[in-house]
């Protein structure tokens, strides 16, 4: 069993990818049960990229630290 402290040391992009991978697997289990086609990782990446292109960056994302 994973410990909370150990899990959250894995932060940022790799944690985000792991969460999305688990959600995709679960969605595909449900889709399989419903007789629907699987969603590929590439399908998910394309949808995420499309959604990101429609969002404005937060103001702090453009700040440069000195």
CHARMM-style PDB file with segment names, atoms N, HN, CA, C and O in Angstrom:
ATOM      1  N   UNK     1       0.850  -1.178   0.000  1.00  0.00      PROA
ATOM      2  CA  UNK     1       0.000   0.000   0.000  1.00  0.00      PROA
ATOM      3  C   UNK     1       0.895   1.240   0.000  1.00  0.00      PROA
ATOM      4  O   UNK     1       1.839   1.342   0.783  1.00  0.00      PROA
ATOM      5  N   UNK     2       0.583   2.166  -0.880  1.00  0.00      PROA
ATOM      6  HN  UNK     2      -0.184   2.083  -1.516  1.00  0.00      PROA
ATOM      7  CA  UNK     2       1.363   3.410  -0.985  1.00  0.00      PROA
ATOM      8  C   UNK     2       1.093   4.304   0.218  1.00  0.00      PROA
ATOM      9  O   UNK     2      -0.038   4.423   0.690  1.00  0.00      PROA
ATOM     10  N   UNK     3       2.151   4.921   0.693  1.00  0.00      PROA
ATOM     11  HN  UNK     3       3.069   4.825   0.310  1.00  0.00      PROA
ATOM     12  CA  UNK     3       2.002   5.885   1.771  1.00  0.00      PROA
ATOM     13  C   UNK     3       1.761   7.260   1.164  1.00  0.00      PROA
ATOM     14  O   UNK     3       2.339   7.605   0.133  1.00  0.00      PROA
ATOM     15  N   UNK     4       0.924   8.021   1.796  1.00  0.00      PROA
ATOM     16  HN  UNK     4       0.455   7.740   2.633  1.00  0.00      PROA
ATOM     17  CA  UNK     4       0.563   9.357   1.311  1.00  0.00      PROA
ATOM     18  C   UNK     4       1.797  10.216   1.067  1.00  0.00      PROA
ATOM     19  O   UNK     4       1.911  10.862   0.026  1.00  0.00      PROA
ATOM     20  N   UNK     5       2.721  10.224   2.023  1.00  0.00      PROA
ATOM     21  HN  UNK     5       2.629   9.698   2.868  1.00  0.00      PROA
ATOM     22  CA  UNK     5       3.908  11.049   1.902  1.00  0.00      PROA
ATOM     23  C   UNK     5       4.748  10.653   0.696  1.00  0.00      PROA
ATOM     24  O   UNK     5       5.247  11.509  -0.035  1.00  0.00      PROA
ATOM     25  N   UNK     6       4.899   9.345   0.495  1.00  0.00      PROA
ATOM     26  HN  UNK     6       4.494   8.649   1.088  1.00  0.00      PROA
ATOM     27  CA  UNK     6       5.698   8.852  -0.628  1.00  0.00      PROA
ATOM     28  C   UNK     6       5.027   9.168  -1.959  1.00  0.00      PROA
ATOM     29  O   UNK     6       5.695   9.536  -2.925  1.00  0.00      PROA
ATOM     30  N   UNK     7       3.719   9.024  -2.007  1.00  0.00      PROA
ATOM     31  HN  UNK     7       3.176   8.725  -1.222  1.00  0.00      PROA
ATOM     32  CA  UNK     7       2.990   9.285  -3.240  1.00  0.00      PROA
ATOM     33  C   UNK     7       3.112  10.735  -3.670  1.00  0.00      PROA
ATOM     34  O   UNK     7       3.363  11.011  -4.843  1.00  0.00      PROA
ATOM     35  N   UNK     8       2.941  11.655  -2.754  1.00  0.00      PROA
ATOM     36  HN  UNK     8       2.738  11.432  -1.801  1.00  0.00      PROA
ATOM     37  CA  UNK     8       2.925  13.062  -3.123  1.00  0.00      PROA
ATOM     38  C   UNK     8       4.317  13.675  -3.274  1.00  0.00      PROA
ATOM     39  O   UNK     8       4.439  14.859  -3.588  1.00  0.00      PROA
ATOM     40  N   UNK     9       5.367  12.883  -3.054  1.00  0.00      PROA
ATOM     41  HN  UNK     9       5.269  11.921  -2.799  1.00  0.00      PROA
ATOM     42  CA  UNK     9       6.707  13.325  -3.433  1.00  0.00      PROA
ATOM     43  C   UNK     9       6.834  13.288  -4.956  1.00  0.00      PROA
ATOM     44  O   UNK     9       7.688  13.960  -5.535  1.00  0.00      PROA
ATOM     45  N   UNK    10       5.979  12.498  -5.589  1.00  0.00      PROA
ATOM     46  HN  UNK    10       5.286  11.952  -5.119  1.00  0.00      PROA
ATOM     47  CA  UNK    10       5.949  12.397  -7.046  1.00  0.00      PROA
ATOM     48  C   UNK    10       4.942  13.430  -7.540  1.00  0.00      PROA
ATOM     49  O   UNK    10       3.764  13.126  -7.727  1.00  0.00      PROA
ATOM     50  N   UNK    11       5.411  14.628  -7.745  1.00  0.00      PROA
ATOM     51  HN  UNK    11       6.368  14.875  -7.594  1.00  0.00      PROA
ATOM     52  CA  UNK    11       4.517  15.740  -8.029  1.00  0.00      PROA
ATOM     53  C   UNK    11       4.632  16.206  -9.472  1.00  0.00      PROA
ATOM     54  O   UNK    11       5.429  15.692 -10.257  1.00  0.00      PROA
ATOM     55  N   UNK    12       3.823  17.178  -9.786  1.00  0.00      PROA
ATOM     56  HN  UNK    12       3.176  17.595  -9.148  1.00  0.00      PROA
ATOM     57  CA  UNK    12       3.922  17.844 -11.081  1.00  0.00      PROA
ATOM     58  C   UNK    12       3.466  16.987 -12.236  1.00  0.00      PROA
ATOM     59  O   UNK    12       2.489  16.248 -12.114  1.00  0.00      PROA
ATOM     60  N   UNK    13       4.165  17.076 -13.363  1.00  0.00      PROA
ATOM     61  HN  UNK    13       4.958  17.677 -13.461  1.00  0.00      PROA
ATOM     62  CA  UNK    13       3.723  16.419 -14.588  1.00  0.00      PROA
ATOM     63  C   UNK    13       3.563  14.908 -14.464  1.00  0.00      PROA
ATOM     64  O   UNK    13       2.630  14.339 -15.032  1.00  0.00      PROA
ATOM     65  N   UNK    14       4.459  14.250 -13.730  1.00  0.00      PROA
ATOM     66  HN  UNK    14       5.217  14.712 -13.270  1.00  0.00      PROA
ATOM     67  CA  UNK    14       4.365  12.796 -13.668  1.00  0.00      PROA
ATOM     68  C   UNK    14       3.151  12.354 -12.844  1.00  0.00      PROA
ATOM     69  O   UNK    14       2.528  11.339 -13.158  1.00  0.00      PROA
ATOM     70  N   UNK    15       2.816  13.100 -11.805  1.00  0.00      PROA
ATOM     71  HN  UNK    15       3.322  13.924 -11.550  1.00  0.00      PROA
ATOM     72  CA  UNK    15       1.618  12.785 -11.025  1.00  0.00      PROA
ATOM     73  C   UNK    15       0.375  13.041 -11.866  1.00  0.00      PROA
ATOM     74  O   UNK    15      -0.572  12.255 -11.829  1.00  0.00      PROA
ATOM     75  N   UNK    16       0.369  14.128 -12.618  1.00  0.00      PROA
ATOM     76  HN  UNK    16       1.138  14.766 -12.648  1.00  0.00      PROA
ATOM     77  CA  UNK    16      -0.761  14.437 -13.498  1.00  0.00      PROA
ATOM     78  C   UNK    16      -0.952  13.322 -14.522  1.00  0.00      PROA
ATOM     79  O   UNK    16      -2.078  12.892 -14.770  1.00  0.00      PROA
ATOM     80  N   UNK    17       0.138  12.855 -15.112  1.00  0.00      PROA
ATOM     81  HN  UNK    17       1.053  13.204 -14.910  1.00  0.00      PROA
ATOM     82  CA  UNK    17       0.039  11.778 -16.102  1.00  0.00      PROA
ATOM     83  C   UNK    17      -0.481  10.493 -15.467  1.00  0.00      PROA
ATOM     84  O   UNK    17      -1.285   9.783 -16.072  1.00  0.00      PROA
ATOM     85  N   UNK    18      -0.028  10.191 -14.259  1.00  0.00      PROA
ATOM     86  HN  UNK    18       0.625  10.767 -13.768  1.00  0.00      PROA
ATOM     87  CA  UNK    18      -0.498   8.981 -13.575  1.00  0.00      PROA
ATOM     88  C   UNK    18      -2.003   9.063 -13.291  1.00  0.00      PROA
ATOM     89  O   UNK    18      -2.727   8.087 -13.489  1.00  0.00      PROA
ATOM     90  N   UNK    19      -2.465  10.213 -12.834  1.00  0.00      PROA
ATOM     91  HN  UNK    19      -1.877  11.006 -12.674  1.00  0.00      PROA
ATOM     92  CA  UNK    19      -3.901  10.394 -12.560  1.00  0.00      PROA
ATOM     93  C   UNK    19      -4.710  10.207 -13.838  1.00  0.00      PROA
ATOM     94  O   UNK    19      -5.728   9.514 -13.838  1.00  0.00      PROA
ATOM     95  N   UNK    20      -4.259  10.821 -14.922  1.00  0.00      PROA
ATOM     96  HN  UNK    20      -3.433  11.383 -14.922  1.00  0.00      PROA
ATOM     97  CA  UNK    20      -4.977  10.691 -16.189  1.00  0.00      PROA
ATOM     98  C   UNK    20      -4.965   9.253 -16.701  1.00  0.00      PROA
ATOM     99  O   UNK    20      -5.951   8.791 -17.275  1.00  0.00      PROA
ATOM    100  N   UNK    21      -3.860   8.548 -16.499  1.00  0.00      PROA
ATOM    101  HN  UNK    21      -3.059   8.923 -16.033  1.00  0.00      PROA
ATOM    102  CA  UNK    21      -3.770   7.152 -16.923  1.00  0.00      PROA
ATOM    103  C   UNK    21      -4.770   6.287 -16.166  1.00  0.00      PROA
ATOM    104  O   UNK    21      -5.451   5.451 -16.761  1.00  0.00      PROA
ATOM    105  N   UNK    22      -4.857   6.489 -14.863  1.00  0.00      PROA
ATOM    106  HN  UNK    22      -4.304   7.168 -14.380  1.00  0.00      PROA
ATOM    107  CA  UNK    22      -5.810   5.721 -14.052  1.00  0.00      PROA
ATOM    108  C   UNK    22      -7.243   6.052 -14.459  1.00  0.00      PROA
ATOM    109  O   UNK    22      -8.078   5.154 -14.568  1.00  0.00      PROA
ATOM    110  N   UNK    23      -7.534   7.329 -14.684  1.00  0.00      PROA
ATOM    111  HN  UNK    23      -6.855   8.058 -14.596  1.00  0.00      PROA
ATOM    112  CA  UNK    23      -8.888   7.712 -15.100  1.00  0.00      PROA
ATOM    113  C   UNK    23      -9.231   7.146 -16.464  1.00  0.00      PROA
ATOM    114  O   UNK    23     -10.364   6.721 -16.691  1.00  0.00      PROA
ATOM    115  N   UNK    24      -8.265   7.136 -17.379  1.00  0.00      PROA
ATOM    116  HN  UNK    24      -7.345   7.482 -17.195  1.00  0.00      PROA
ATOM    117  CA  UNK    24      -8.498   6.571 -18.707  1.00  0.00      PROA
ATOM    118  C   UNK    24      -8.777   5.074 -18.609  1.00  0.00      PROA
ATOM    119  O   UNK    24      -9.679   4.569 -19.277  1.00  0.00      PROA
ATOM    120  N   UNK    25      -8.022   4.368 -17.793  1.00  0.00      PROA
ATOM    121  HN  UNK    25      -7.290   4.779 -17.249  1.00  0.00      PROA
ATOM    122  CA  UNK    25      -8.243   2.935 -17.607  1.00  0.00      PROA
ATOM    123  C   UNK    25      -9.642   2.659 -17.061  1.00  0.00      PROA
ATOM    124  O   UNK    25     -10.324   1.745 -17.523  1.00  0.00      PROA
ATOM    125  N   UNK    26     -10.062   3.444 -16.087  1.00  0.00      PROA
ATOM    126  HN  UNK    26      -9.508   4.187 -15.712  1.00  0.00      PROA
ATOM    127  CA  UNK    26     -11.390   3.264 -15.504  1.00  0.00      PROA
ATOM    128  C   UNK    26     -12.476   3.580 -16.524  1.00  0.00      PROA
ATOM    129  O   UNK    26     -13.457   2.846 -16.638  1.00  0.00      PROA
ATOM    130  N   UNK    27     -12.304   4.665 -17.262  1.00  0.00      PROA
ATOM    131  HN  UNK    27     -11.506   5.261 -17.170  1.00  0.00      PROA
ATOM    132  CA  UNK    27     -13.280   5.023 -18.296  1.00  0.00      PROA
ATOM    133  C   UNK    27     -13.381   3.901 -19.331  1.00  0.00      PROA
ATOM    134  O   UNK    27     -14.478   3.577 -19.784  1.00  0.00      PROA
ATOM    135  N   UNK    28     -12.261   3.315 -19.702  1.00  0.00      PROA
ATOM    136  HN  UNK    28     -11.369   3.579 -19.334  1.00  0.00      PROA
ATOM    137  CA  UNK    28     -12.281   2.236 -20.692  1.00  0.00      PROA
ATOM    138  C   UNK    28     -12.901   0.962 -20.145  1.00  0.00      PROA
ATOM    139  O   UNK    28     -13.486   0.194 -20.908  1.00  0.00      PROA
ATOM    140  N   UNK    29     -12.788   0.714 -18.840  1.00  0.00      PROA
ATOM    141  HN  UNK    29     -12.312   1.338 -18.220  1.00  0.00      PROA
ATOM    142  CA  UNK    29     -13.485  -0.436 -18.241  1.00  0.00      PROA
ATOM    143  C   UNK    29     -14.996  -0.246 -18.366  1.00  0.00      PROA
ATOM    144  O   UNK    29     -15.717  -1.176 -18.727  1.00  0.00      PROA
ATOM    145  N   UNK    30     -15.460   0.944 -18.069  1.00  0.00      PROA
ATOM    146  HN  UNK    30     -14.874   1.699 -17.775  1.00  0.00      PROA
ATOM    147  CA  UNK    30     -16.896   1.241 -18.164  1.00  0.00      PROA
ATOM    148  C   UNK    30     -17.345   1.174 -19.625  1.00  0.00      PROA
ATOM    149  O   UNK    30     -18.392   0.603 -19.930  1.00  0.00      PROA
ATOM    150  N   UNK    31     -16.550   1.759 -20.526  1.00  0.00      PROA
ATOM    151  HN  UNK    31     -15.700   2.223 -20.278  1.00  0.00      PROA
ATOM    152  CA  UNK    31     -16.898   1.743 -21.946  1.00  0.00      PROA
ATOM    153  C   UNK    31     -16.970   0.307 -22.472  1.00  0.00      PROA
ATOM    154  O   UNK    31     -17.846  -0.026 -23.270  1.00  0.00      PROA
ATOM    155  N   UNK    32     -16.047  -0.532 -22.020  1.00  0.00      PROA
ATOM    156  HN  UNK    32     -15.335  -0.262 -21.372  1.00  0.00      PROA
ATOM    157  CA  UNK    32     -16.048  -1.936 -22.431  1.00  0.00      PROA
ATOM    158  C   UNK    32     -17.325  -2.625 -21.955  1.00  0.00      PROA
ATOM    159  O   UNK    32     -17.954  -3.379 -22.697  1.00  0.00      PROA
ATOM    160  N   UNK    33     -17.690  -2.355 -20.720  1.00  0.00      PROA
ATOM    161  HN  UNK    33     -17.179  -1.743 -20.117  1.00  0.00      PROA
ATOM    162  CA  UNK    33     -18.913  -2.925 -20.150  1.00  0.00      PROA
ATOM    163  C   UNK    33     -20.140  -2.476 -20.947  1.00  0.00      PROA
ATOM    164  O   UNK    33     -21.102  -3.232 -21.083  1.00  0.00      PROA
ATOM    165  N   UNK    34     -20.108  -1.244 -21.476  1.00  0.00      PROA
ATOM    166  HN  UNK    34     -19.326  -0.630 -21.365  1.00  0.00      PROA
ATOM    167  CA  UNK    34     -21.224  -0.710 -22.259  1.00  0.00      PROA
ATOM    168  C   UNK    34     -21.149  -1.089 -23.741  1.00  0.00      PROA
ATOM    169  O   UNK    34     -22.035  -0.739 -24.521  1.00  0.00      PROA
ATOM    170  N   UNK    35     -20.092  -1.802 -24.121  1.00  0.00      PROA
ATOM    171  HN  UNK    35     -19.373  -2.085 -23.488  1.00  0.00      PROA
ATOM    172  CA  UNK    35     -19.932  -2.200 -25.514  1.00  0.00      PROA
ATOM    173  C   UNK    35     -19.455  -1.077 -26.421  1.00  0.00      PROA
ATOM    174  O   UNK    35     -19.649  -1.134 -27.636  1.00  0.00      PROA
ATOM    175  N   UNK    36     -18.839  -0.064 -25.845  1.00  0.00      PROA
ATOM    176  HN  UNK    36     -18.682  -0.018 -24.858  1.00  0.00      PROA
ATOM    177  CA  UNK    36     -18.340   1.067 -26.628  1.00  0.00      PROA
ATOM    178  C   UNK    36     -16.848   0.891 -26.880  1.00  0.00      PROA
ATOM    179  O   UNK    36     -16.171   0.167 -26.150  1.00  0.00      PROA
ATOM    180  N   UNK    37     -16.335   1.555 -27.917  1.00  0.00      PROA
ATOM    181  HN  UNK    37     -16.884   2.143 -28.511  1.00  0.00      PROA
ATOM    182  CA  UNK    37     -14.899   1.436 -28.212  1.00  0.00      PROA
ATOM    183  C   UNK    37     -14.042   2.113 -27.146  1.00  0.00      PROA
ATOM    184  O   UNK    37     -14.475   3.039 -26.461  1.00  0.00      PROA
ATOM    185  N   UNK    38     -12.824   1.622 -27.034  1.00  0.00      PROA
ATOM    186  HN  UNK    38     -12.472   0.870 -27.591  1.00  0.00      PROA
ATOM    187  CA  UNK    38     -11.865   2.175 -26.080  1.00  0.00      PROA
ATOM    188  C   UNK    38     -11.412   3.565 -26.522  1.00  0.00      PROA
ATOM    189  O   UNK    38     -11.398   3.880 -27.712  1.00  0.00      PROA
ATOM    190  N   UNK    39     -11.050   4.376 -25.556  1.00  0.00      PROA
ATOM    191  HN  UNK    39     -11.062   4.120 -24.590  1.00  0.00      PROA
ATOM    192  CA  UNK    39     -10.425   5.668 -25.814  1.00  0.00      PROA
ATOM    193  C   UNK    39      -8.924   5.430 -25.718  1.00  0.00      PROA
ATOM    194  O   UNK    39      -8.440   4.906 -24.715  1.00  0.00      PROA
ATOM    195  N   UNK    40      -8.186   5.811 -26.754  1.00  0.00      PROA
ATOM    196  HN  UNK    40      -8.579   6.237 -27.570  1.00  0.00      PROA
ATOM    197  CA  UNK    40      -6.736   5.612 -26.716  1.00  0.00      PROA
ATOM    198  C   UNK    40      -6.078   6.759 -25.962  1.00  0.00      PROA
ATOM    199  O   UNK    40      -6.675   7.816 -25.757  1.00  0.00      PROA
ATOM    200  N   UNK    41      -4.844   6.529 -25.559  1.00  0.00      PROA
ATOM    201  HN  UNK    41      -4.359   5.670 -25.725  1.00  0.00      PROA
ATOM    202  CA  UNK    41      -4.088   7.587 -24.889  1.00  0.00      PROA
ATOM    203  C   UNK    41      -3.917   8.775 -25.832  1.00  0.00      PROA
ATOM    204  O   UNK    41      -3.954   9.926 -25.395  1.00  0.00      PROA
ATOM    205  N   UNK    42      -3.729   8.499 -27.134  1.00  0.00      PROA
ATOM    206  HN  UNK    42      -3.699   7.564 -27.489  1.00  0.00      PROA
ATOM    207  CA  UNK    42      -3.588   9.582 -28.097  1.00  0.00      PROA
ATOM    208  C   UNK    42      -4.877  10.383 -28.211  1.00  0.00      PROA
ATOM    209  O   UNK    42      -4.836  11.608 -28.320  1.00  0.00      PROA
ATOM    210  N   UNK    43      -6.040   9.692 -28.188  1.00  0.00      PROA
ATOM    211  HN  UNK    43      -6.073   8.697 -28.100  1.00  0.00      PROA
ATOM    212  CA  UNK    43      -7.331  10.404 -28.195  1.00  0.00      PROA
ATOM    213  C   UNK    43      -7.413  11.360 -27.010  1.00  0.00      PROA
ATOM    214  O   UNK    43      -7.826  12.510 -27.155  1.00  0.00      PROA
ATOM    215  N   UNK    44      -7.015  10.871 -25.834  1.00  0.00      PROA
ATOM    216  HN  UNK    44      -6.680   9.937 -25.715  1.00  0.00      PROA
ATOM    217  CA  UNK    44      -7.051  11.693 -24.627  1.00  0.00      PROA
ATOM    218  C   UNK    44      -6.108  12.889 -24.753  1.00  0.00      PROA
ATOM    219  O   UNK    44      -6.483  14.014 -24.422  1.00  0.00      PROA
ATOM    220  N   UNK    45      -4.889  12.648 -25.229  1.00  0.00      PROA
ATOM    221  HN  UNK    45      -4.584  11.735 -25.498  1.00  0.00      PROA
ATOM    222  CA  UNK    45      -3.927  13.732 -25.390  1.00  0.00      PROA
ATOM    223  C   UNK    45      -4.437  14.789 -26.373  1.00  0.00      PROA
ATOM    224  O   UNK    45      -4.279  15.987 -26.137  1.00  0.00      PROA
ATOM    225  N   UNK    46      -5.047  14.344 -27.472  1.00  0.00      PROA
ATOM    226  HN  UNK    46      -5.175  13.371 -27.664  1.00  0.00      PROA
ATOM    227  CA  UNK    46      -5.598  15.287 -28.452  1.00  0.00      PROA
ATOM    228  C   UNK    46      -6.706  16.132 -27.843  1.00  0.00      PROA
ATOM    229  O   UNK    46      -6.757  17.342 -28.059  1.00  0.00      PROA
ATOM    230  N   UNK    47      -7.600  15.494 -27.076  1.00  0.00      PROA
ATOM    231  HN  UNK    47      -7.559  14.510 -26.901  1.00  0.00      PROA
ATOM    232  CA  UNK    47      -8.697  16.224 -26.434  1.00  0.00      PROA
ATOM    233  C   UNK    47      -8.170  17.223 -25.409  1.00  0.00      PROA
ATOM    234  O   UNK    47      -8.649  18.354 -25.335  1.00  0.00      PROA
ATOM    235  N   UNK    48      -7.184  16.802 -24.618  1.00  0.00      PROA
ATOM    236  HN  UNK    48      -6.795  15.882 -24.678  1.00  0.00      PROA
ATOM    237  CA  UNK    48      -6.586  17.709 -23.642  1.00  0.00      PROA
ATOM    238  C   UNK    48      -5.920  18.897 -24.332  1.00  0.00      PROA
ATOM    239  O   UNK    48      -6.061  20.036 -23.886  1.00  0.00      PROA
ATOM    240  N   UNK    49      -5.199  18.632 -25.414  1.00  0.00      PROA
ATOM    241  HN  UNK    49      -5.085  17.707 -25.776  1.00  0.00      PROA
ATOM    242  CA  UNK    49      -4.542  19.714 -26.144  1.00  0.00      PROA
ATOM    243  C   UNK    49      -5.567  20.698 -26.697  1.00  0.00      PROA
ATOM    244  O   UNK    49      -5.363  21.911 -26.641  1.00  0.00      PROA
ATOM    245  N   UNK    50      -6.663  20.178 -27.228  1.00  0.00      PROA
ATOM    246  HN  UNK    50      -6.829  19.193 -27.273  1.00  0.00      PROA
ATOM    247  CA  UNK    50      -7.726  21.054 -27.731  1.00  0.00      PROA
ATOM    248  C   UNK    50      -8.319  21.903 -26.613  1.00  0.00      PROA
ATOM    249  O   UNK    50      -8.546  23.100 -26.791  1.00  0.00      PROA
ATOM    250  N   UNK    51      -8.569  21.286 -25.468  1.00  0.00      PROA
ATOM    251  HN  UNK    51      -8.385  20.314 -25.323  1.00  0.00      PROA
ATOM    252  CA  UNK    51      -9.148  22.020 -24.343  1.00  0.00      PROA
ATOM    253  C   UNK    51      -8.175  23.081 -23.824  1.00  0.00      PROA
ATOM    254  O   UNK    51      -8.586  24.189 -23.480  1.00  0.00      PROA
ATOM    255  N   UNK    52      -6.897  22.742 -23.771  1.00  0.00      PROA
ATOM    256  HN  UNK    52      -6.563  21.842 -24.050  1.00  0.00      PROA
ATOM    257  CA  UNK    52      -5.894  23.705 -23.294  1.00  0.00      PROA
ATOM    258  C   UNK    52      -5.766  24.899 -24.228  1.00  0.00      PROA
ATOM    259  O   UNK    52      -5.502  26.013 -23.776  1.00  0.00      PROA
ATOM    260  N   UNK    53      -5.949  24.680 -25.510  1.00  0.00      PROA
ATOM    261  HN  UNK    53      -6.164  23.775 -25.877  1.00  0.00      PROA
ATOM    262  CA  UNK    53      -5.806  25.787 -26.463  1.00  0.00      PROA
ATOM    263  C   UNK    53      -6.937  26.799 -26.318  1.00  0.00      PROA
ATOM    264  O   UNK    53      -6.813  27.936 -26.774  1.00  0.00      PROA
ATOM    265  N   UNK    54      -8.036  26.398 -25.690  1.00  0.00      PROA
ATOM    266  HN  UNK    54      -8.137  25.475 -25.320  1.00  0.00      PROA
ATOM    267  CA  UNK    54      -9.174  27.300 -25.486  1.00  0.00      PROA
ATOM    268  C   UNK    54      -9.104  28.065 -24.158  1.00  0.00      PROA
ATOM    269  O   UNK    54      -9.922  28.952 -23.913  1.00  0.00      PROA
ATOM    270  N   UNK    55      -8.144  27.729 -23.312  1.00  0.00      PROA
ATOM    271  HN  UNK    55      -7.480  27.008 -23.511  1.00  0.00      PROA
ATOM    272  CA  UNK    55      -8.051  28.350 -21.990  1.00  0.00      PROA
ATOM    273  C   UNK    55      -6.988  29.434 -21.967  1.00  0.00      PROA
ATOM    274  O   UNK    55      -5.938  29.305 -22.596  1.00  0.00      PROA
ATOM    275  N   UNK    56      -7.269  30.490 -21.244  1.00  0.00      PROA
ATOM    276  HN  UNK    56      -8.122  30.595 -20.733  1.00  0.00      PROA
ATOM    277  CA  UNK    56      -6.297  31.561 -21.051  1.00  0.00      PROA
ATOM    278  C   UNK    56      -5.366  31.179 -19.906  1.00  0.00      PROA
ATOM    279  O   UNK    56      -5.812  30.617 -18.905  1.00  0.00      PROA
ATOM    280  N   UNK    57      -4.068  31.480 -20.045  1.00  0.00      PROA
ATOM    281  HN  UNK    57      -3.705  31.936 -20.858  1.00  0.00      PROA
ATOM    282  CA  UNK    57      -3.148  31.202 -18.937  1.00  0.00      PROA
ATOM    283  C   UNK    57      -3.489  32.071 -17.726  1.00  0.00      PROA
ATOM    284  O   UNK    57      -4.013  33.175 -17.878  1.00  0.00      PROA
ATOM    285  N   UNK    58      -3.194  31.577 -16.539  1.00  0.00      PROA
ATOM    286  HN  UNK    58      -2.769  30.681 -16.416  1.00  0.00      PROA
ATOM    287  CA  UNK    58      -3.336  32.382 -15.340  1.00  0.00      PROA
ATOM    288  C   UNK    58      -2.300  33.498 -15.390  1.00  0.00      PROA
ATOM    289  O   UNK    58      -1.248  33.333 -16.008  1.00  0.00      PROA
ATOM    290  N   UNK    59      -2.577  34.616 -14.759  1.00  0.00      PROA
ATOM    291  HN  UNK    59      -3.431  34.750 -14.258  1.00  0.00      PROA
ATOM    292  CA  UNK    59      -1.662  35.754 -14.801  1.00  0.00      PROA
ATOM    293  C   UNK    59      -0.287  35.393 -14.240  1.00  0.00      PROA
ATOM    294  O   UNK    59       0.728  35.881 -14.737  1.00  0.00      PROA
ATOM    295  N   UNK    60      -0.242  34.548 -13.214  1.00  0.00      PROA
ATOM    296  HN  UNK    60      -1.067  34.151 -12.810  1.00  0.00      PROA
ATOM    297  CA  UNK    60       1.031  34.201 -12.601  1.00  0.00      PROA
ATOM    298  C   UNK    60       1.887  33.333 -13.513  1.00  0.00      PROA
ATOM    299  O   UNK    60       3.086  33.192 -13.271  1.00  0.00      PROA
ATOM    300  N   UNK    61       1.306  32.753 -14.548  1.00  0.00      PROA
ATOM    301  HN  UNK    61       0.333  32.868 -14.744  1.00  0.00      PROA
ATOM    302  CA  UNK    61       2.075  31.890 -15.445  1.00  0.00      PROA
ATOM    303  C   UNK    61       3.019  32.696 -16.325  1.00  0.00      PROA
ATOM    304  O   UNK    61       3.972  32.144 -16.876  1.00  0.00      PROA
ATOM    305  N   UNK    62       2.769  33.987 -16.464  1.00  0.00      PROA
ATOM    306  HN  UNK    62       1.995  34.435 -16.017  1.00  0.00      PROA
ATOM    307  CA  UNK    62       3.615  34.829 -17.301  1.00  0.00      PROA
ATOM    308  C   UNK    62       4.642  35.622 -16.498  1.00  0.00      PROA
ATOM    309  O   UNK    62       5.449  36.354 -17.072  1.00  0.00      PROA
ATOM    310  N   UNK    63       4.614  35.481 -15.179  1.00  0.00      PROA
ATOM    311  HN  UNK    63       3.958  34.887 -14.713  1.00  0.00      PROA
ATOM    312  CA  UNK    63       5.542  36.215 -14.336  1.00  0.00      PROA
ATOM    313  C   UNK    63       6.916  35.548 -14.371  1.00  0.00      PROA
ATOM    314  O   UNK    63       7.030  34.323 -14.408  1.00  0.00      PROA
ATOM    315  N   UNK    64       7.935  36.368 -14.357  1.00  0.00      PROA
ATOM    316  HN  UNK    64       7.842  37.363 -14.326  1.00  0.00      PROA
ATOM    317  CA  UNK    64       9.309  35.883 -14.345  1.00  0.00      PROA
ATOM    318  C   UNK    64       9.902  36.189 -12.980  1.00  0.00      PROA
ATOM    319  O   UNK    64       9.869  37.332 -12.521  1.00  0.00      PROA
ATOM    320  N   UNK    65      10.448  35.161 -12.330  1.00  0.00      PROA
ATOM    321  HN  UNK    65      10.475  34.233 -12.702  1.00  0.00      PROA
ATOM    322  CA  UNK    65      11.101  35.383 -11.033  1.00  0.00      PROA
ATOM    323  C   UNK    65      12.537  35.790 -11.258  1.00  0.00      PROA
ATOM    324  O   UNK    65      13.212  35.270 -12.147  1.00  0.00      PROA
ATOM    325  N   UNK    66      13.001  36.728 -10.444  1.00  0.00      PROA
ATOM    326  HN  UNK    66      12.453  37.150  -9.723  1.00  0.00      PROA
ATOM    327  CA  UNK    66      14.396  37.193 -10.549  1.00  0.00      PROA
ATOM    328  C   UNK    66      15.182  36.720  -9.372  1.00  0.00      PROA
ATOM    329  OT1 UNK    66      16.375  37.005  -9.272  1.00  0.00      PROA
TER     330      UNK     66
END
